[in-house]
């Protein structure tokens, strides 16, 4: 599982760099490669969903896993509706928010991955074995 987390983090970096470059080209140059941008954004959302699901079973990463899953739903949802928000001279605010949400998705992938890898590297959370204290039973066996 550790290799899967590292692979997902690496892939999110690669896709994130492509997404950022492509998004800025679409925004400033006006090159129409929106379909590729949507495809790569969907892949990033899928990575976020996968890493969020991996984090769910572990108590220390469960809340981050839930955040990752929710973020994976918000990311494509906002991307698809952004063209209809604040149409006109203030649309750059929506584009900036879209940029921040995308960068945040990459950050969440790495935050979950780092926490998961740290737990696995240290051997997981310290678990104290529970030993029942039955002094009456122990005393009767000794007698």
N, C-alpha and C positions, 0 to 999 in steps of 0.2 A: 504494500500500500504506500510505503514511503516513496518508492520510485514513481508511482502514479501521481502523487502529490507534486513531486519535483517536476515531472513531465507536464502536468497541467499548469504549474507556475511558469515554466519556460514557454509553453505554448501561448499563455495569456500575454506574456511580454512581447512575443513575436506578433501576435494578432493585434495587440494594443498599439504597437509602433506603426503597423500598417494602417490601422483604423485612424490613428491620430494624423498621420501623413495624408491619407486619403480624405479625411474629413476637412482638413485645412485646405487641401487642393479644391475640394468641392466648394467650400465656403469662399475662398478668396479668388480662385482662378475661374471657377464656374464650370469646370470639366464635369460632364455628366457621367459619373461612375457610381451613382447612388445604389444601383443594384448590388454591386460588389461590396459597397459599404454596409448595406443591410445584411448581406450574407455573412460577412466577417463579424458584424455586431451580434448576429444570431449565434454564431460559433462562440463568441465571448460569453454571451448569456448562458449557453449550454455548459461551458466550462465552469462558470460561477454556480450553476445549479448542481453540477456533479460534485464539486468540491464542498458545497454546502451540505449535500446529502451525506458525503463521507464524514463530515464533522458532527453530524447529529447524534450518533450513538455514544460519543464521549462527553461526559458531563462538563469538562472544562472548555469544550469547544461548541457545545450545543447552542448557546445563544448566538455565536458567530455563524453557525450553520443556518439558523433560522433567518438571520439578517441576510446571508448570502442567497438563500432561496427567495426571499422577498425582493431583494435587489435584482435577481435574475428575472423576475416578473416585471419589475418597473422599467428596467433597461430597454427592452424592445418596445414596451408599451409607449414610453415617452418618445422614443425615436420615431415611431410610426405616426404619432399625432403632432409632432413638433411643427410640421409645415402649416398646420391650421391655427397655430397659437400666435397671438400678437403680430398679425400680418401688417406689414408696413415698416415704418422707420424704426420701430422698437423690436423687430424680429431678432436682431443681434443678441438681445438678452436671452431669448429662448435658445439660440444657437450656443451661447456661452454656457447656459445651464446644461444643455445636452453634452457639451464638452466635459464639464465638471462631473456629470453623472457617469460618463464613459471612463474617465480617469479614476473615479471613485470605485468603479467595478473592478478595475485592475488592482487597485489598492486592497479591496476586500478579499480578492483571491489570494493575494500575498499575505494578508493578515491571518486569514484562516490557515493557509499553508504553513506559515511560520509557527503559529501556535501549535498546530498538529505535530509538526516535525520536532519542536522543542519537547513536547510531551513524550514522543516516541524515543527521542534521543536520551532522555533522562530515565526512561523505563516506565513512563506513565505516572499517574498520581500515586502518592504513597498510600497504600491500603494497609490498614491495621487489621490483623487477623482477629476475628471475634471469638474469644474463648469463653464459654459459659462458666460462670462462677458458681459451681454447685458444691459448696463446702460441706453440706450435710452428706452428700453422696460420697465425696472423697473421704470424709471422716469415718463413714460406716465401712468403707472398703479397707481402710487401714486397720480397723479393729478386728 
